[in-house]
Amino acid sequence: MAGALGLALAGPRFYAGIEIDDAIMGHGRRDATAADIRVALALFRRADAMLIGLVGVLALPFIVPA
């Protein structure tokens, strides 16, 4: 998702004053905006719709009488 949005997520950060050294995911900018969240939700909805469609097509032989 980070790559699709052009973001770099995770990476080194601090929690309660303790530095967490973690790998960076993606190769984009580090600051996500509200617009990025909307784009991520739209991308998720499209992927979800495709999955539901695929499951529906694969289920047809089991629910339609021959």
Residue pairs with C-beta under 8 A, 6 or more apart in sequence:
1 40
1 43
1 44
2 8
2 9
2 25
2 26
2 28
3 25
3 26
3 27
3 28
4 43
5 26
5 28
5 32
5 36
5 39
5 40
5 43
6 26
6 28
6 29
7 26
7 28
7 29
7 30
7 32
7 36
8 24
8 25
8 26
8 27
8 28
8 29
8 30
9 24
9 25
9 26
9 32
10 22
10 23
10 24
10 25
11 22
11 23
11 24
11 25
11 30
12 19
12 20
12 21
12 22
13 19
13 20
13 22
14 20
